[in-house]
């Protein structure tokens, strides 16, 4: 049975404490490139410029996907040393960087059990108004993505033997 869930930046999910366990989290680096290609293909089909991958947003997306996988939650907030940090707070550690006078950021999340590929992820996001707005926004010109696969997950994903968590962080900045 395949299960897929997604949320936009304005939604939250229930949180469960994650006990220490034998979970394994693996990044899907090859699929991440395909996810960006798929996003840019959709943008091109809608007359939009492609998004350029930047290290800062990739680090933010990776940190968030890995945190959700290890701790077992699904929400835009980030768990840091036992405390929840709002998206607007934690993303500043990664974006925009020093020397910028204005910036903006947004995020799309998705997860599936046992897996979730780039094509299905973008399709789901395109059928969700909030996610579609992020994908097709001309406000963004940069992106970072992460796909984490977790076995023996805890918390939110505990009912499944495997889960795949996808994070796309969007941004723009100017000096």
VOTIGU-11654 format. One record per residue: residue number from 1; z, y, x of N, C-alpha, C in turn; chain. Coordinates in steps of 0.05 Angstrom, whole numbers, plus 32768, in hexadecimal, padded with zeros to 4 digits. Each point is the difference from the previous one (the first is absolute). Layout:
N
+-----+------+------+------+------+------+------+------+------+------+---+
!   k !  n_Z !  n_Y !  n_X ! ca_Z ! ca_Y ! ca_X !  c_Z !  c_Y !  c_X ! c !
+-----+------+------+------+------+------+------+------+------+------+---+
! NUM !    Z !    Y !    X !    Z !    Y !    X !    Z !    Y !    X ! A !
...
+-----+------+------+------+------+------+------+------+------+------+---+
end
This chain:
175
+-----+------+------+------+------+------+------+------+------+------+---+
!   k !  n_Z !  n_Y !  n_X ! ca_Z ! ca_Y ! ca_X !  c_Z !  c_Y !  c_X ! c !
+-----+------+------+------+------+------+------+------+------+------+---+
!   1 ! 8000 ! 7FE9 ! 8011 ! 8000 ! 8017 ! 7FEF ! 8000 ! 8019 ! 8012 ! A !
!   2 ! 7FEF ! 8013 ! 7FFA ! 7FFF ! 8018 ! 800F ! 800C ! 8017 ! 7FEF ! A !
!   3 ! 8011 ! 800F ! 800D ! 800D ! 8016 ! 7FF3 ! 7FFA ! 8019 ! 8010 ! A !
!   4 ! 7FF9 ! 8016 ! 7FF2 ! 7FFA ! 8019 ! 800D ! 800F ! 8016 ! 7FF2 ! A !
!   5 ! 800C ! 8012 ! 8010 ! 800F ! 8017 ! 7FF6 ! 7FF8 ! 8018 ! 8011 ! A !
!   6 ! 8000 ! 8017 ! 7FF3 ! 7FFB ! 8019 ! 800F ! 800F ! 8017 ! 7FF3 ! A !
!   7 ! 8006 ! 8014 ! 8010 ! 800C ! 8018 ! 7FF5 ! 7FF4 ! 8019 ! 800D ! A !
!   8 ! 8001 ! 8016 ! 7FF2 ! 7FF7 ! 8019 ! 800C ! 8019 ! 800F ! 800A ! A !
!   9 ! 7FFB ! 8017 ! 800C ! 8016 ! 800F ! 800C ! 8015 ! 8009 ! 7FEB ! A !
!  10 ! 7FF9 ! 8000 ! 7FE7 ! 8013 ! 800A ! 7FEC ! 8010 ! 7FEA ! 7FF3 ! A !
!  11 ! 7FFC ! 7FE7 ! 8006 ! 800E ! 7FEA ! 7FF4 ! 8013 ! 7FF4 ! 8014 ! A !
!  12 ! 8015 ! 7FF3 ! 7FF6 ! 8013 ! 7FF2 ! 8011 ! 8005 ! 7FE4 ! 7FF4 ! A !
!  13 ! 800A ! 7FEE ! 8010 ! 8006 ! 7FE5 ! 7FF7 ! 801E ! 7FFA ! 8005 ! A !
!  14 ! 8009 ! 7FEA ! 7FF5 ! 801C ! 7FF8 ! 8005 ! 8004 ! 7FF8 ! 801D ! A !
!  15 ! 8018 ! 8002 ! 8009 ! 8006 ! 7FF9 ! 801C ! 8015 ! 7FEA ! 8001 ! A !
!  16 ! 7FFD ! 7FED ! 8012 ! 8013 ! 7FEB ! 8003 ! 8008 ! 8000 ! 801E ! A !
!  17 ! 8019 ! 7FFA ! 8005 ! 8009 ! 7FFE ! 801C ! 7FF3 ! 7FE8 ! 800D ! A !
!  18 ! 7FFA ! 8002 ! 8019 ! 7FF3 ! 7FEA ! 800E ! 8013 ! 7FF3 ! 8014 ! A !
!  19 ! 8007 ! 7FE7 ! 7FFB ! 8011 ! 7FF2 ! 8013 ! 7FF0 ! 7FF9 ! 8019 ! A !
!  20 ! 800E ! 7FFC ! 8015 ! 7FF2 ! 7FF7 ! 8018 ! 7FF4 ! 7FE4 ! 7FFB ! A !
!  21 ! 7FE8 ! 7FFC ! 8009 ! 7FF3 ! 7FE6 ! 7FFA ! 7FEB ! 7FF9 ! 8014 ! A !
!  22 ! 7FF0 ! 7FED ! 7FFA ! 7FEC ! 7FF6 ! 8012 ! 7FE4 ! 800C ! 7FF9 ! A !
!  23 ! 7FFF ! 8018 ! 7FF6 ! 7FE7 ! 800C ! 7FF9 ! 7FEF ! 8005 ! 8018 ! A !
!  24 ! 7FE6 ! 8000 ! 7FFD ! 7FED ! 8006 ! 8015 ! 7FED ! 8015 ! 7FF5 ! A !
!  25 ! 7FFC ! 8015 ! 8010 ! 7FED ! 8015 ! 7FF8 ! 7FEB ! 8002 ! 8015 ! A !
!  26 ! 7FE6 ! 8000 ! 7FF7 ! 7FE9 ! 8001 ! 8011 ! 7FEE ! 8016 ! 7FF7 ! A !
!  27 ! 7FF6 ! 8011 ! 8012 ! 7FED ! 8014 ! 7FF9 ! 7FE4 ! 7FF4 ! 7FFE ! A !
!  28 ! 7FF0 ! 800A ! 7FEE ! 7FE4 ! 7FF7 ! 7FFC ! 7FED ! 8015 ! 800B ! A !
!  29 ! 8000 ! 8003 ! 801A ! 7FF1 ! 8016 ! 800D ! 7FE2 ! 7FFF ! 7FFA ! A !
!  30 ! 7FF4 ! 7FE9 ! 7FFF ! 7FE3 ! 7FFF ! 7FF9 ! 7FFB ! 8009 ! 7FE4 ! A !
!  31 ! 8011 ! 7FF9 ! 7FED ! 7FFD ! 8008 ! 7FE4 ! 8004 ! 801E ! 7FFD ! A !
!  32 ! 8011 ! 800C ! 8011 ! 8005 ! 801C ! 7FFD ! 7FE7 ! 8011 ! 8005 ! A !
!  33 ! 7FF0 ! 7FF8 ! 8014 ! 7FE7 ! 800E ! 8005 ! 7FED ! 7FFD ! 7FE7 ! A !
!  34 ! 8000 ! 7FE8 ! 7FF5 ! 7FEF ! 7FFB ! 7FE8 ! 800A ! 8010 ! 7FE8 ! A !
!  35 ! 801A ! 8004 ! 7FFE ! 800B ! 8010 ! 7FEA ! 7FF7 ! 801D ! 8002 ! A !
!  36 ! 8001 ! 800B ! 8018 ! 7FF6 ! 801C ! 8004 ! 7FE2 ! 8001 ! 7FFA ! A !
!  37 ! 7FF1 ! 7FED ! 8009 ! 7FE3 ! 8000 ! 7FFA ! 7FFB ! 7FFF ! 7FE2 ! A !
!  38 ! 800F ! 7FF0 ! 7FF2 ! 7FFD ! 7FFE ! 7FE3 ! 8007 ! 801A ! 7FF2 ! A !
!  39 ! 8016 ! 800C ! 8009 ! 8008 ! 801A ! 7FF5 ! 7FEA ! 8015 ! 8004 ! A !
!  40 ! 7FF6 ! 8001 ! 8019 ! 7FEB ! 8013 ! 8006 ! 7FE6 ! 7FFB ! 7FF1 ! A !
!  41 ! 7FFA ! 7FE6 ! 7FFB ! 7FE8 ! 7FF9 ! 7FF1 ! 8003 ! 800B ! 7FE3 ! A !
!  42 ! 8017 ! 7FFD ! 7FF4 ! 8005 ! 800A ! 7FE5 ! 7FFE ! 801F ! 8001 ! A !
!  43 ! 800B ! 800D ! 8013 ! 7FFF ! 801D ! 8002 ! 7FE3 ! 8009 ! 8003 ! A !
!  44 ! 7FF1 ! 7FF2 ! 8011 ! 7FE3 ! 8007 ! 8004 ! 7FF1 ! 7FFE ! 7FE5 ! A !
!  45 ! 8006 ! 7FEB ! 7FF1 ! 7FF3 ! 7FFC ! 7FE6 ! 8007 ! 8016 ! 7FEC ! A !
!  46 ! 8015 ! 800F ! 8005 ! 8008 ! 8016 ! 7FEF ! 7FFB ! 801B ! 800D ! A !
!  47 ! 7FEF ! 8001 ! 8015 ! 7FF7 ! 8018 ! 800D ! 8016 ! 800D ! 8011 ! A !
!  48 ! 8013 ! 7FF1 ! 800A ! 8016 ! 800B ! 8010 ! 7FFC ! 7FF8 ! 801D ! A !
!  49 ! 800C ! 8011 ! 8011 ! 8000 ! 7FFB ! 801D ! 8012 ! 7FE8 ! 8006 ! A !
!  50 ! 7FFA ! 7FF1 ! 8016 ! 8011 ! 7FEA ! 8007 ! 801B ! 800A ! 800B ! A !
!  51 ! 8014 ! 7FEF ! 7FFE ! 801A ! 8005 ! 800C ! 8000 ! 7FF6 ! 801C ! A !
!  52 ! 800D ! 800E ! 8013 ! 8001 ! 7FF8 ! 801C ! 801C ! 7FF5 ! 8005 ! A !
!  53 ! 8000 ! 7FE9 ! 800D ! 801A ! 7FF3 ! 8007 ! 800D ! 800F ! 8016 ! A !
!  54 ! 801A ! 8006 ! 7FFC ! 8010 ! 800D ! 8015 ! 8018 ! 7FEF ! 8006 ! A !
!  55 ! 8009 ! 8001 ! 8019 ! 8016 ! 7FF0 ! 8009 ! 801A ! 8007 ! 7FF1 ! A !
!  56 ! 8006 ! 8019 ! 7FFC ! 8019 ! 8008 ! 7FF3 ! 8002 ! 7FF4 ! 7FE4 ! A !
!  57 ! 7FEB ! 8001 ! 7FF0 ! 8001 ! 7FF4 ! 7FE5 ! 8000 ! 7FE2 ! 8001 ! A !
!  58 ! 7FF3 ! 7FF4 ! 8014 ! 8000 ! 7FE3 ! 8003 ! 801C ! 7FF7 ! 8006 ! A !
!  59 ! 800E ! 800E ! 8012 ! 801C ! 7FF9 ! 8006 ! 8012 ! 8003 ! 7FE8 ! A !
!  60 ! 7FFC ! 8015 ! 7FF0 ! 8010 ! 8003 ! 7FE8 ! 7FFB ! 7FE9 ! 7FEC ! A !
!  61 ! 7FE7 ! 7FF9 ! 7FFC ! 7FF9 ! 7FEA ! 7FED ! 800C ! 7FE6 ! 800A ! A !
!  62 ! 7FFE ! 7FFB ! 801A ! 800A ! 7FE7 ! 800C ! 801F ! 7FFF ! 7FFD ! A !
!  63 ! 800D ! 8016 ! 8006 ! 801D ! 8001 ! 7FFD ! 8008 ! 7FFA ! 7FE4 ! A !
!  64 ! 7FF2 ! 800B ! 7FEC ! 8007 ! 7FFD ! 7FE4 ! 7FFA ! 7FE3 ! 7FF7 ! A !
!  65 ! 7FE9 ! 7FF5 ! 8006 ! 7FF9 ! 7FE5 ! 7FF8 ! 8014 ! 7FEC ! 800C ! A !
!  66 ! 8006 ! 8003 ! 801A ! 8013 ! 7FEE ! 800D ! 801C ! 8002 ! 7FF5 ! A !
!  67 ! 8009 ! 8018 ! 7FF9 ! 801A ! 8004 ! 7FF4 ! 8002 ! 7FF2 ! 7FE5 ! A !
!  68 ! 7FEB ! 8004 ! 7FF0 ! 8000 ! 7FF3 ! 7FE5 ! 8000 ! 7FE2 ! 8003 ! A !
!  69 ! 7FF1 ! 7FF6 ! 8014 ! 7FFF ! 7FE3 ! 8004 ! 801B ! 7FF5 ! 800A ! A !
!  70 ! 800C ! 800D ! 8013 ! 8019 ! 7FF6 ! 800C ! 8018 ! 8003 ! 7FED ! A !
!  71 ! 8001 ! 8016 ! 7FF2 ! 8017 ! 8006 ! 7FEF ! 7FFD ! 7FF5 ! 7FE3 ! A !
!  72 ! 7FE7 ! 7FFE ! 7FF8 ! 7FFA ! 7FF5 ! 7FE5 ! 8001 ! 8014 ! 7FEA ! A !
!  73 ! 7FF2 ! 8016 ! 8003 ! 7FFE ! 8014 ! 7FEB ! 7FE3 ! 8009 ! 7FFD ! A !
!  74 ! 7FFB ! 800F ! 7FEA ! 7FE5 ! 800A ! 7FFB ! 8003 ! 801B ! 7FF3 ! A !
!  75 ! 7FFF ! 8014 ! 8010 ! 8003 ! 801C ! 7FF7 ! 7FF7 ! 8013 ! 8016 ! A !
!  76 ! 7FFC ! 8019 ! 7FF9 ! 7FF6 ! 8014 ! 8013 ! 8016 ! 8009 ! 8013 ! A !
!  77 ! 8019 ! 7FFE ! 7FF8 ! 8015 ! 8007 ! 8012 ! 8001 ! 7FEC ! 8017 ! A !
!  78 ! 800C ! 8009 ! 8017 ! 8002 ! 7FEF ! 8017 ! 801E ! 7FFB ! 8005 ! A !
!  79 ! 8007 ! 7FE7 ! 8006 ! 801C ! 7FF9 ! 8005 ! 8004 ! 8004 ! 801E ! A !
!  80 ! 8012 ! 8012 ! 8007 ! 8006 ! 8006 ! 801C ! 801E ! 7FFE ! 8004 ! A !
!  81 ! 8009 ! 7FED ! 8010 ! 801C ! 7FFC ! 8006 ! 8011 ! 7FFF ! 7FE7 ! A !
!  82 ! 7FF7 ! 7FF1 ! 7FEC ! 800F ! 7FFD ! 7FE7 ! 7FFE ! 8017 ! 7FEC ! A !
!  83 ! 7FF0 ! 8014 ! 8006 ! 7FFD ! 8017 ! 7FEF ! 7FE3 ! 8003 ! 7FF7 ! A !
!  84 ! 7FFC ! 8008 ! 7FE7 ! 7FE6 ! 8005 ! 7FF5 ! 7FF7 ! 801C ! 8008 ! A !
!  85 ! 7FE8 ! 8002 ! 800B ! 7FF4 ! 801A ! 8007 ! 7FE7 ! 8004 ! 7FEE ! A !
!  86 ! 7FFE ! 8017 ! 7FF2 ! 7FE9 ! 8005 ! 7FEF ! 7FE7 ! 8001 ! 8010 ! A !
!  87 ! 7FE9 ! 7FFC ! 7FF3 ! 7FE6 ! 8001 ! 800E ! 7FFD ! 801B ! 800E ! A !
!  88 ! 8006 ! 8015 ! 7FF2 ! 7FFD ! 801B ! 800C ! 8011 ! 8004 ! 8019 ! A !
!  89 ! 8016 ! 7FF2 ! 8001 ! 8012 ! 8002 ! 8017 ! 7FF7 ! 7FEE ! 8017 ! A !
!  90 ! 7FFB ! 7FE7 ! 7FFB ! 7FFA ! 7FEE ! 8016 ! 7FE4 ! 8004 ! 800C ! A !
!  91 ! 7FED ! 8008 ! 7FEF ! 7FE5 ! 8003 ! 800B ! 7FFF ! 8017 ! 8015 ! A !
!  92 ! 8012 ! 8013 ! 7FFF ! 8001 ! 8016 ! 8013 ! 8006 ! 7FF6 ! 801D ! A !
!  93 ! 800B ! 7FE8 ! 8002 ! 8005 ! 7FF5 ! 801B ! 7FE5 ! 7FF8 ! 800D ! A !
!  94 ! 7FEC ! 7FFD ! 7FF0 ! 7FE6 ! 7FF7 ! 800A ! 7FEA ! 8014 ! 7FFD ! A !
!  95 ! 8001 ! 8011 ! 7FEB ! 7FEB ! 8011 ! 7FF8 ! 800B ! 801B ! 7FFA ! A !
!  96 ! 7FF5 ! 8016 ! 8009 ! 7FE6 ! 8004 ! 800C ! 8000 ! 7FFF ! 801F ! A !
!  97 ! 8018 ! 8002 ! 800C ! 8002 ! 8004 ! 801D ! 8006 ! 801E ! 8005 ! A !
!  98 ! 8006 ! 8006 ! 8018 ! 8007 ! 801C ! 8007 ! 7FE8 ! 8012 ! 8001 ! A !
!  99 ! 8004 ! 801A ! 7FFA ! 7FEB ! 8014 ! 8002 ! 7FEF ! 8004 ! 7FE8 ! A !
! 100 ! 8006 ! 7FF3 ! 7FEA ! 7FF0 ! 8003 ! 7FE8 ! 800E ! 8013 ! 7FEC ! A !
! 101 ! 7FF0 ! 8012 ! 7FF4 ! 800C ! 8013 ! 7FED ! 8000 ! 7FF6 ! 7FE3 ! A !
! 102 ! 7FEE ! 7FEE ! 7FF9 ! 8001 ! 7FF5 ! 7FE5 ! 7FF7 ! 7FE3 ! 8002 ! A !
! 103 ! 800B ! 7FF1 ! 7FED ! 7FF9 ! 7FE3 ! 7FFF ! 8007 ! 7FF5 ! 7FE5 ! A !
! 104 ! 7FF4 ! 7FE9 ! 7FFA ! 8006 ! 7FF1 ! 7FE8 ! 7FFD ! 7FE3 ! 8006 ! A !
! 105 ! 800D ! 7FEF ! 7FEF ! 7FFF ! 7FE3 ! 8004 ! 8003 ! 7FF3 ! 7FE5 ! A !
! 106 ! 7FF5 ! 7FE8 ! 7FFD ! 8003 ! 7FF0 ! 7FE8 ! 7FFF ! 7FE2 ! 8008 ! A !
! 107 ! 8007 ! 7FEF ! 7FED ! 8002 ! 7FE4 ! 8007 ! 7FF8 ! 7FEE ! 7FE8 ! A !
! 108 ! 7FF2 ! 7FEB ! 8006 ! 7FFB ! 7FEA ! 7FED ! 800D ! 7FE7 ! 800B ! A !
! 109 ! 800C ! 7FF0 ! 7FEE ! 800C ! 7FE7 ! 8007 ! 7FF5 ! 7FEA ! 7FEE ! A !
! 110 ! 7FFF ! 7FE8 ! 800A ! 7FF8 ! 7FE9 ! 7FF0 ! 800D ! 7FE7 ! 800C ! A !
! 111 ! 8004 ! 7FEC ! 7FF0 ! 8008 ! 7FE6 ! 800C ! 7FF6 ! 7FEA ! 7FEE ! A !
! 112 ! 7FFC ! 7FE8 ! 800C ! 7FF7 ! 7FE9 ! 7FF2 ! 800C ! 7FE7 ! 800C ! A !
! 113 ! 8001 ! 7FEB ! 7FEF ! 800B ! 7FE7 ! 8009 ! 7FEC ! 7FEA ! 7FF8 ! A !
! 114 ! 7FF7 ! 7FEF ! 8012 ! 8009 ! 7FFF ! 801C ! 7FF2 ! 8015 ! 8012 ! A !
! 115 ! 7FE9 ! 800A ! 7FF8 ! 7FF1 ! 8013 ! 8011 ! 7FF3 ! 8015 ! 7FF0 ! A !
! 116 ! 7FF5 ! 8014 ! 800E ! 7FF2 ! 8016 ! 7FF4 ! 7FED ! 800B ! 8015 ! A !
! 117 ! 7FE6 ! 7FFE ! 7FFB ! 7FEC ! 800A ! 8013 ! 7FF7 ! 801C ! 7FFA ! A !
! 118 ! 7FF1 ! 800C ! 8013 ! 7FF6 ! 801B ! 7FFD ! 7FF0 ! 8006 ! 7FE7 ! A !
! 119 ! 7FED ! 7FEE ! 7FF9 ! 7FEF ! 8005 ! 7FE8 ! 8011 ! 8000 ! 7FE7 ! A !
! 120 ! 8012 ! 7FED ! 7FFC ! 8011 ! 7FFF ! 7FE9 ! 8013 ! 8018 ! 7FFF ! A !
! 121 ! 800B ! 8008 ! 8017 ! 8012 ! 8017 ! 8001 ! 7FF2 ! 8019 ! 7FF6 ! A !
! 122 ! 7FE9 ! 8006 ! 800B ! 7FF1 ! 8018 ! 7FF8 ! 7FF8 ! 7FFF ! 7FE3 ! A !
! 123 ! 7FF8 ! 7FE8 ! 7FF6 ! 7FF9 ! 7FFD ! 7FE4 ! 8018 ! 8006 ! 7FEE ! A !
! 124 ! 8018 ! 7FF6 ! 8007 ! 8018 ! 8006 ! 7FF1 ! 8006 ! 801D ! 8000 ! A !
! 125 ! 7FFE ! 800D ! 8017 ! 8006 ! 801C ! 8002 ! 7FEC ! 8011 ! 7FF0 ! A !
! 126 ! 7FE7 ! 7FF8 ! 8000 ! 7FEC ! 800F ! 7FF0 ! 8005 ! 7FFE ! 7FE2 ! A !
! 127 ! 800E ! 7FEB ! 7FF7 ! 8006 ! 7FFD ! 7FE4 ! 801B ! 800B ! 7FF8 ! A !
! 128 ! 800D ! 800F ! 8012 ! 801A ! 800C ! 7FFB ! 7FFC ! 801E ! 8004 ! A !
! 129 ! 8006 ! 8011 ! 7FEC ! 7FFA ! 801D ! 8003 ! 800D ! 800D ! 8018 ! A !
! 130 ! 8019 ! 7FFB ! 8007 ! 800C ! 800D ! 8017 ! 7FF4 ! 7FF7 ! 801A ! A !
! 131 ! 7FFB ! 7FE6 ! 8003 ! 7FF4 ! 7FF6 ! 8018 ! 7FE3 ! 800A ! 8003 ! A !
! 132 ! 7FF2 ! 7FFF ! 7FEA ! 7FE4 ! 800A ! 8001 ! 7FFF ! 801D ! 8008 ! A !
! 133 ! 8013 ! 8010 ! 7FF6 ! 8001 ! 801C ! 8008 ! 8004 ! 8003 ! 801E ! A !
! 134 ! 8011 ! 7FF0 ! 800C ! 8004 ! 8001 ! 801D ! 7FE6 ! 7FF7 ! 800F ! A !
! 135 ! 7FF4 ! 7FEA ! 7FF7 ! 7FE8 ! 7FF7 ! 800E ! 7FE9 ! 8014 ! 7FFF ! A !
! 136 ! 7FFE ! 800E ! 7FE9 ! 7FE9 ! 8011 ! 7FFC ! 8007 ! 801E ! 8003 ! A !
! 137 ! 8017 ! 8006 ! 800C ! 8007 ! 801C ! 8004 ! 7FF2 ! 800B ! 8018 ! A !
! 138 ! 7FF4 ! 8018 ! 7FFC ! 7FF4 ! 800E ! 8017 ! 8015 ! 8010 ! 8010 ! A !
! 139 ! 8019 ! 7FFE ! 7FF7 ! 8016 ! 800C ! 800F ! 8006 ! 7FF0 ! 801A ! A !
! 140 ! 7FFA ! 7FE6 ! 8001 ! 8006 ! 7FF0 ! 8017 ! 7FE8 ! 7FFF ! 8013 ! A !
! 141 ! 8005 ! 7FFF ! 801A ! 7FEB ! 7FFB ! 8013 ! 8009 ! 7FED ! 8016 ! A !
! 142 ! 8019 ! 7FF6 ! 7FFE ! 800B ! 7FED ! 8013 ! 800D ! 7FE9 ! 7FF1 ! A !
! 143 ! 8002 ! 7FE9 ! 800E ! 800D ! 7FE9 ! 7FF3 ! 800C ! 7FEE ! 8016 ! A !
! 144 ! 8014 ! 7FF1 ! 7FF8 ! 800C ! 7FEB ! 800F ! 8006 ! 7FE9 ! 7FED ! A !
! 145 ! 7FFA ! 7FE8 ! 8007 ! 8005 ! 7FE9 ! 7FEE ! 800F ! 7FEA ! 800F ! A !
! 146 ! 800D ! 7FF0 ! 7FF0 ! 800E ! 7FE8 ! 800B ! 8000 ! 7FEA ! 7FEB ! A !
! 147 ! 7FFC ! 7FE8 ! 8009 ! 8001 ! 7FE9 ! 7FEF ! 8013 ! 7FEC ! 800D ! A !
! 148 ! 8017 ! 7FFB ! 7FF4 ! 8014 ! 7FED ! 800B ! 8002 ! 7FE8 ! 7FEE ! A !
! 149 ! 7FFF ! 7FE8 ! 800C ! 8003 ! 7FE7 ! 7FF2 ! 801B ! 7FF4 ! 8007 ! A !
! 150 ! 8010 ! 7FFA ! 7FEB ! 801B ! 7FF5 ! 8005 ! 8002 ! 7FE4 ! 7FF4 ! A !
! 151 ! 800C ! 7FEE ! 8010 ! 8006 ! 7FE5 ! 7FF6 ! 801E ! 7FFE ! 7FFB ! A !
! 152 ! 8008 ! 7FF0 ! 7FED ! 801C ! 7FFE ! 7FF8 ! 800C ! 801B ! 7FFB ! A !
! 153 ! 7FF3 ! 8010 ! 7FEF ! 800A ! 801B ! 7FFB ! 801B ! 8001 ! 7FF1 ! A !
! 154 ! 800C ! 8017 ! 8001 ! 801A ! 8005 ! 7FF3 ! 7FFD ! 8016 ! 7FEC ! A !
! 155 ! 8016 ! 8006 ! 7FF1 ! 8001 ! 8017 ! 7FEF ! 7FEB ! 7FFF ! 7FEA ! A !
! 156 ! 7FF1 ! 8015 ! 7FFD ! 7FEC ! 8004 ! 7FEB ! 7FEC ! 7FE9 ! 8000 ! A !
! 157 ! 7FFA ! 7FF4 ! 8016 ! 7FEB ! 7FEC ! 8002 ! 800B ! 7FE3 ! 8001 ! A !
! 158 ! 801A ! 7FFD ! 7FFC ! 800E ! 7FE7 ! 8005 ! 7FF6 ! 7FE8 ! 7FEF ! A !
! 159 ! 7FF3 ! 8005 ! 7FEA ! 7FF6 ! 7FEB ! 7FEF ! 7FE6 ! 7FF3 ! 800B ! A !
! 160 ! 7FF6 ! 8009 ! 8016 ! 7FE7 ! 7FF7 ! 800B ! 8004 ! 7FF6 ! 801D ! A !
! 161 ! 7FF0 ! 7FEC ! 8008 ! 8003 ! 7FF6 ! 801B ! 7FF2 ! 8013 ! 8014 ! A !
! 162 ! 7FED ! 8010 ! 7FF7 ! 7FF2 ! 8013 ! 8011 ! 7FF9 ! 8019 ! 7FF0 ! A !
! 163 ! 7FFE ! 8016 ! 800D ! 7FF7 ! 8019 ! 7FF3 ! 7FF2 ! 8011 ! 8015 ! A !
! 164 ! 7FED ! 8010 ! 7FF6 ! 7FF2 ! 8013 ! 8011 ! 8005 ! 801C ! 7FF6 ! A !
! 165 ! 8008 ! 8012 ! 8011 ! 8007 ! 801B ! 7FF9 ! 7FEC ! 8013 ! 800E ! A !
! 166 ! 7FF4 ! 8012 ! 7FEF ! 7FEC ! 8012 ! 800B ! 800A ! 801D ! 7FFC ! A !
! 167 ! 7FFE ! 8010 ! 8015 ! 8007 ! 801C ! 8000 ! 7FE8 ! 8010 ! 800A ! A !
! 168 ! 7FF9 ! 8015 ! 7FF1 ! 7FEC ! 8014 ! 800A ! 800D ! 801B ! 7FFE ! A !
! 169 ! 8002 ! 800D ! 8017 ! 800B ! 801C ! 8001 ! 7FE9 ! 8013 ! 8006 ! A !
! 170 ! 7FFE ! 8014 ! 7FEF ! 7FEA ! 8014 ! 8001 ! 800B ! 801A ! 8009 ! A !
! 171 ! 7FF0 ! 8010 ! 800E ! 800A ! 801A ! 8009 ! 7FEA ! 8014 ! 8006 ! A !
! 172 ! 8009 ! 8019 ! 8002 ! 7FF0 ! 8017 ! 8009 ! 8014 ! 8012 ! 800F ! A !
! 173 ! 7FF6 ! 800D ! 8014 ! 8010 ! 8014 ! 800E ! 7FEE ! 8015 ! 800C ! A !
! 174 ! 800B ! 8018 ! 8004 ! 7FF1 ! 8015 ! 800D ! 8012 ! 8012 ! 8010 ! A !
! 175 ! 7FF4 ! 800C ! 8015 ! 8010 ! 8011 ! 8012 ! 8000 ! 801C ! 7FF7 ! A !
+-----+------+------+------+------+------+------+------+------+------+---+
end
